[in-house]
């Protein structure tokens, strides 16, 4: 199985006070059990660094970015063609909840035959992508 991680899942994993923490940990536990290959885009790391710096502090954000870089997540390159495709896809979105960062993930998921996206954002499903919880048949817990 191949998955692409999104910022909300990363935030949920590292912030014990995040509403998604328990669910994110459950997904990762199953990922480990199934030996899932996890990919990450540099755009996701950039978004994560910005948001986590605000929510958790700059020093904590730097520690987590370093941990992610060394964790075995496989980085994917963003090409010029992907920028054009993600920008075009962003223009088609109808909700501010579907960010340009999400569009990069959707384009990458298509290009790299990703099975599901490790996120809890419904914008992905609205665009025809499967989320990790659904792929793994996990029941969301609060």
URGI-V119616 format. One record per residue. N is the residue number from 0. SS is DSSP state (a for helix, b for strand, c for the rest). PHI is phi in whole degrees, 0 to 359 (999 if undefined). BURIAL is b if it has 9 or more other ideal C-beta (glycine too) atoms within 8 Angstrom, else e. Layout:
{{N;SS;PHI;BURIAL} {N;SS;PHI;BURIAL}}
//
This chain:
{{0;c;999;e} {1;b;235;b} {2;b;229;b} {3;b;240;b} {4;b;273;b} {5;c;249;b} {6;a;301;b} {7;a;298;b} {8;a;291;b} {9;a;298;b} {10;a;298;b} {11;a;298;b} {12;a;294;b} {13;a;268;e} {14;c;255;b} {15;c;296;e} {16;c;266;e} {17;c;288;b} {18;c;299;e} {19;c;263;b} {20;a;304;b} {21;a;296;e} {22;a;294;b} {23;a;298;b} {24;a;297;b} {25;a;296;b} {26;a;294;b} {27;a;296;b} {28;a;302;e} {29;a;289;b} {30;a;303;b} {31;a;297;e} {32;a;300;e} {33;a;268;e} {34;c;55;e} {35;c;285;b} {36;b;272;e} {37;b;246;b} {38;b;252;b} {39;b;216;b} {40;b;264;b} {41;a;298;b} {42;a;295;b} {43;a;293;b} {44;a;297;b} {45;a;296;b} {46;a;296;b} {47;a;300;b} {48;a;301;b} {49;a;294;e} {50;a;291;b} {51;a;291;b} {52;a;298;b} {53;a;289;e} {54;a;280;e} {55;a;244;b} {56;c;105;e} {57;a;295;e} {58;a;295;e} {59;a;296;b} {60;a;299;b} {61;a;297;b} {62;a;298;e} {63;a;291;b} {64;a;301;b} {65;a;298;e} {66;a;297;e} {67;a;298;b} {68;a;299;e} {69;a;261;e} {70;c;276;e} {71;c;104;e} {72;c;297;b} {73;b;265;e} {74;b;286;e} {75;b;248;b} {76;c;281;e} {77;c;255;b} {78;c;265;e} {79;a;300;e} {80;a;297;e} {81;a;295;b} {82;a;298;b} {83;a;296;e} {84;a;294;b} {85;a;295;b} {86;a;296;b} {87;a;295;e} {88;a;296;b} {89;a;300;b} {90;a;296;e} {91;a;276;e} {92;c;289;b} {93;c;246;e} {94;c;227;e} {95;c;293;e} {96;c;289;e} {97;c;263;b} {98;c;277;b} {99;a;298;e} {100;a;301;b} {101;a;298;b} {102;a;295;b} {103;a;300;b} {104;a;297;b} {105;a;295;b} {106;a;296;b} {107;a;296;b} {108;a;300;b} {109;a;295;e} {110;a;294;e} {111;c;250;b} {112;c;50;e} {113;c;282;b} {114;c;286;e} {115;b;201;b} {116;b;250;b} {117;b;278;b} {118;c;202;b} {119;c;240;b} {120;c;280;b} {121;a;291;e} {122;a;303;b} {123;a;294;b} {124;a;293;b} {125;a;295;e} {126;c;257;b} {127;c;90;e} {128;c;257;b} {129;c;263;b} {130;b;274;b} {131;a;302;b} {132;a;303;b} {133;a;292;b} {134;a;301;b} {135;c;274;b} {136;c;56;e} {137;c;268;b} {138;c;273;e} {139;c;300;e} {140;c;241;e} {141;c;264;e}}
//
